Amino acid sequence: MKFTAQQIADILKGEVIGDSFTEVYKLSKIEEGVEGSLTFLSNPKYTNYIYSTQASIVIVNHSFVPENEVKTTLIKVEDAYKAFSTLLEFYNQIKLSKSGIETPSFISDSAVYGNNIYVGAFSYIGNNVVIGNNVKIYPNTFIGDNVKIGDNVILFSGVKIYSESIIGNNCNIHSGTIIGSDGFGFVPDKEGNYSKIPQIGNVIIEDDVEIGACSTIDRATLGSTIIKKGVKLDNQIQIAHNVEIGENTVIAAQTGIAGSTKIGKGCVIGGQVGISGHLVIGDRVKIQAQSGIGRNIKNDEVLQGSPALGYADYNKSYVHFKNLPKIVKEIDSLQKNK
């Protein structure tokens, strides 16, 4: 889809400097601009690129005054960075603006869905499923029996949602993610053989949650695994049965959270963090990447290491860790000289 400079300026309430009929059909970085692309200049250190870029249109601040000839068409706005972000959102909405039900796909006769729904090819929607308005279900998605999905939800290709799961409004779940798989529950007998404990709970995902690709959230043994409002999860995260994650907590990739742990609101958890089961993590806790958590954590703590220490204590200790060979050598020398 192509847009003219004037159409873009109208969206951004900006002013065209140059040819208002210049057309673009894609976005680019200013240093990688090519004919037909739109870019922006906000950071002064990139100013030199505006004189050499091949981009057809560049969004700039009202305050920008060129020192040399500019060959590209400019759109002047109050805040170029914010304006470009607005265009990214607008572009994304157009890209995702699919509707209708593609074939082949299967929708149970007992399923109920709202207005402006999109169901991609080879998707499966089970018995007694309830789906809200403006939901996008991309191809090869599985939705099990008795699932409830709110309004304005996007399920990207290959998402699997097991039975009884509940998804709130305005959620994005990316490709390959599995919601509601069995929790890891087994009991050994006297011979050391393991018998499976039935996992009969569900997963509840509240409003405004985003879940990255190839993450897994297990259903509860009893009750619910709960992801609360505003949580943002990166790719490849494992959340075990009966875990609760508080509002607006963000978790980076490859983190694993063991069963029945409760994480507070407003926490920031780095990549590859491991959190043991049956713990209580307070509100606004920050955990640095690759840390291992094996104890309860109070509100507002900042942690690093495995097992994790207070962040300041870890940094002080790390100075000594690096010097251990030297320290050991000095101790050996002192002992020999006794």
N, C-alpha and C positions, 0 to 999 in steps of 0.2 A: 504494500500500500504506500502510495506517495503522498507527500504533503508539501505545500508551498511555504515559502518564508512568511507570507502574510497570514496563512492559516495558523502557523505555529505562533506567530506574534499575537494573534487574536486569543489563542489559548492562554498565553503567558502574560497578556496585557503589556506587551512590549512594543518597541519601535523598530521598524526595519530600516537599516542603512545599507542601501544597495538595491539589488534586483528583487522585488517582492514576489516575482513569479519563479524564482529559483526553487527547484524541487529536490527533496531528499527522500530516501526510502530506508535508511538505516542509521544507527548511532555509532560513534567511534570516539576513541581518545584523540585529543588534539594533535599529538605527535604521530598518530597513525591514520589520520584523516585521509580519505580518498574521495574522488568525485561521487556525489550522490549521498554523502554522509553528513550528519549533523553532530556537532561537538560543542564544547563550552570552554571558556577561559575564566577561571576564578582565582587560582593560585598565581601570584605574580611571577614565581620562578619559571612558569611555563609561557610567559609572555612572548619570548622569542619565536615560539612555534606558530604564532598567529600570522607571521609574515611568510612562512614557508608551507603551512598546512595545505593539503589538497582538498580538505573538507569544503563542501559547498556552502554550508551555513555554520557560523559560530555564534553562540550566545555569550554576551559579555555584559559586564556591569555598566550602568549609566555613566560611571566615572571614568571608564576606559577612553583614553585619548591616544590614537596610534601615533607612533613616532616615525614610522615608515609607511610605504604604500601597503594597503591590505587589499588583496585580490578577491577575498571571499566576501559573501554577503553576511552582514552582522545583524543580530537582533539584540537591542539594548534593553536590559531589564534591571530591576532594583537589586536583585541578588541572583547572579548567574548560577551558582551552585544549587540553590533552592529551586530555581526554575528548571534546571536540567533534571533534578530529582522528580519534579512534577511530571516532566515528559516521560521519564522512565516508568512512572506509575501508570500514566496514560497509555504508553506503548504496551505495557504488560497486560492491562485490561483488554486492549484490542486483541492481543495475541491469545488470551484465554477466553475470548468471548464466543465460545461454542455453545450450541444448544441443539436439542433434539435427541432422539434415541437411534443410535446406529445399529445395524444388523451385520452379523448375528450377535445377539445378546439375549440374556434370559432375565426376565423380571417376573417374580411370582405373582399370581393373580391376587394374593392377599396383601401384597406390598402396596403402600400408599406413598405418593410423592407429590411435591408442590409444583409451583409454576417455574418456568424457565429452567428446566432441568436438562443436563447433558449427560448421556450415558454412552460411553465409547464402546466400540465393538469388542466382543468376547468378554464382556463383563457379566457377572452373575449377582443377582439380588434375590435373597432368600425370602422365606415365608415371614409374614407379619412385620416386615421392615417398614419403618416410617422415616421418610426423607423430606426435609423442608424445602424452602424456595431457593432458587438461584444456586443449586448445588451442581458442581462439575465432577463427574466420575469418569476418569480417563480409561482407555482400553485395558483389558486384562485385569480388572479389579474384581475382588471377591468380597461380598457383603453377606455375612451369615444370617441365620434366622434371628428374628426379634431384635435386630439392631435398630437404634434410633439415632438419626443424624439431623442436626439443626440447620438453620439457614446459612447461606453464603459459605458453604464448605467446599474445599477443593481436595479431591482424592486423586493423586497423580497415578500414572500407569503402574500396575502391579501391586497396589496396596491390598492387603488382606485384613479384613476386619471379622473376627470370629463372633459367634453368636452372643447375644445379650449385651454387647458393648454399647456404650452411649457416648456420642460425640456432640459437643455443644455447637454454638454458632461461631461463624467467622474463623474456622480452623483450617489450616493447610497441612496436609499429610503427604509427604513426598514418596517417590517411587520405592518399592521394595519393603516398606515398613509393614510390620505385622502387629496388629492390636488384638490382644485377647488370647494369645497362645497359652498353653498350659504352663502354670508355674512349675518350678523344679522341685517336686515333692515326692520323695521316695522314702520308704522305711525298710531297714534291713531285718532279716530274720536271724535265727541262731546259726544258720549255715553261711551267713554272709550274702544271701541273695536279697535283691531289692524288689519290693512291691510298690507299685505306683499308688499314691494318694490321689483320689479324684479331686480335680480342681473345678469347683462348681460355682465360683464367684464370677465377677465380671470386671471390666475396665470402664471407668468413667473419665472422660476428658471434657473439661469445662470450656467456656468460651475463650476465643482469642488465643488459642494454643497453636504453635507451629512445631511440627516434628519433621526432622530431616530424613534423608534417605536411609533405608536399610537399618532402621532402629527397631527394637522389639520391646513391647510392653506386655508383660504376662498378666493373665487374669488372676484374680485372688483365689486362694483355696476356699475361703468363705468370705463373704462381704465383697469389698471392691478395692482394686488398685485405682488410685485417684491422682489425676494430673490436674491441678487447679488452674484457675483463670490466669491467662497471660503468660504461662510457662513457654519457654523457647528451648527446644531440644535440637542439638546438632545431629549429624549423621552417625550411624553405627553406635548407638547407645543401647545398653541393656538395662531394663528396669524390671525387677523381679516381682513376684506376687505380693500383694498387700502393701506395696510401697505407697507412700503419699508424698507428693511434691507440692510445696506451697506456692502461692500466687507470685507471678513475675520472677520466678527463679529461672536462671539460664544455665545450661549445662553443655559443655563442649564435647567434641567427638570422642568416642571410644571409652567413655566412662561407664562403669558397671556399678549398679546399686543392688545389694542383696536384699532378700525378702524382709518385709515388715518394718523397714527403716522409714522414719518420718523426717522429711526435710522441710525446713521452714520457708517463709516467704522472703523474696528479695535476695536470695543467695546467688553467688556466682561461683561455678564449679568448672575448673579447667579440664583440659583433655586428659584422657587415660587415668582419671582418678578412680580408685577402687574404694567402695564404702561397704563395710561389713553389715550383716543383718541385725535387725532388732535394735537399731540405734535411734537416737533423737538428735537431729541437727537443728540448731536454733535458727532464728531469723537473721538475715543480712550477713551470713557467714561467707567468707571468701576462702576457697581452697585452690591452691596453685596446682598446675599440671603435674601429673604422675605421682600425686600424693596418695597415701594409703590411710584410710580412716578406720580406726578400730575402737573408738570410744565415743561417748556422747559429747556433743559440742555445744557450748553456750552461745547466746546471741552475740553477733558482731566479732567473733573470733576470726583471725586470718592465719591460715595454716599452710605448711609446706613440709614435704618429706614423707618417708615411709619407714616406720609409722610416723604420722605427721606430728610436727612440733609447731609451737607458735612461730609465726613468720619471722619475727625479729630474732628469736632464739635460734631458729634454723640458720639464719644468715651469720650470726656470731659463731655458731658451731662449725659452719662450713669453712670458715677461715682456718680453723684447727684441723678439719678433715684434710684440707689440701696440704697442710704442713706435717702430716703424720709421719711420713718417711724421715723427714729431717729431725723431728722430735724424737723418734725412736732411736735414730743414730746418735743423737746427743745423749740420750739416757744410757745407751750401751757404752758410750765413751766414758761417762761419769762412773758407771759401775766398774769398768776395767781399771779406772784410776784410783779406786778406793784403797 
